[in-house]
Amino acid sequence: MSEITPERVAHLAMLARIALTDDEIEKLTGELGAIVDSVAKVQEVATPEVAATSHPIPLTGGMRPDVPGQTLTTEQALAGAPDHDGSRFRVTAILGEEQ
């Protein structure tokens, strides 16, 4: 059985400066009690023989190897640009600055 009582919930609410009605205290007493009971059940089976896990399914790295591949040539990269100088993209000045 849970050690969460309405008095404890009211005390915690006072410490946290949270105004709770009697109905809210009663509801939270049941909800917090269920949480404490669930944690107690997990602690019963969590023995040194049971390996701790952070995820139930083994995960592998989600990244592919960093292998250089085929890249665009300068001409190919600039082919669709609205404006370029032959080796770089050309854009208009921003914030009124002149280059």
Secondary structure in CASP SS format (residue, H / E / C, confidence):
PFRMAT SS
TARGET T0000
AUTHOR 0000-0000-0000
METHOD secondary structure of the structure
MODEL  1
M C 1.00
S C 1.00
E C 1.00
I C 1.00
T C 1.00
P H 1.00
E H 1.00
R H 1.00
V H 1.00
A H 1.00
H H 1.00
L H 1.00
A H 1.00
M H 1.00
L H 1.00
A C 1.00
R C 1.00
I C 1.00
A C 1.00
L C 1.00
T C 1.00
D H 1.00
D H 1.00
E H 1.00
I H 1.00
E H 1.00
K H 1.00
L H 1.00
T H 1.00
G H 1.00
E H 1.00
L H 1.00
G H 1.00
A H 1.00
I H 1.00
V H 1.00
D H 1.00
S H 1.00
V H 1.00
A H 1.00
K H 1.00
V H 1.00
Q H 1.00
E H 1.00
V H 1.00
A C 1.00
T C 1.00
P C 1.00
E C 1.00
V C 1.00
A C 1.00
A C 1.00
T C 1.00
S C 1.00
H C 1.00
P C 1.00
I C 1.00
P C 1.00
L C 1.00
T C 1.00
G C 1.00
G C 1.00
M C 1.00
R C 1.00
P C 1.00
D C 1.00
V C 1.00
P C 1.00
G C 1.00
Q C 1.00
T C 1.00
L C 1.00
T C 1.00
T H 1.00
E H 1.00
Q H 1.00
A H 1.00
L H 1.00
A C 1.00
G C 1.00
A C 1.00
P C 1.00
D C 1.00
H E 1.00
D C 1.00
G C 1.00
S C 1.00
R C 1.00
F E 1.00
R C 1.00
V C 1.00
T C 1.00
A C 1.00
I C 1.00
L C 1.00
G C 1.00
E C 1.00
E C 1.00
Q C 1.00
END
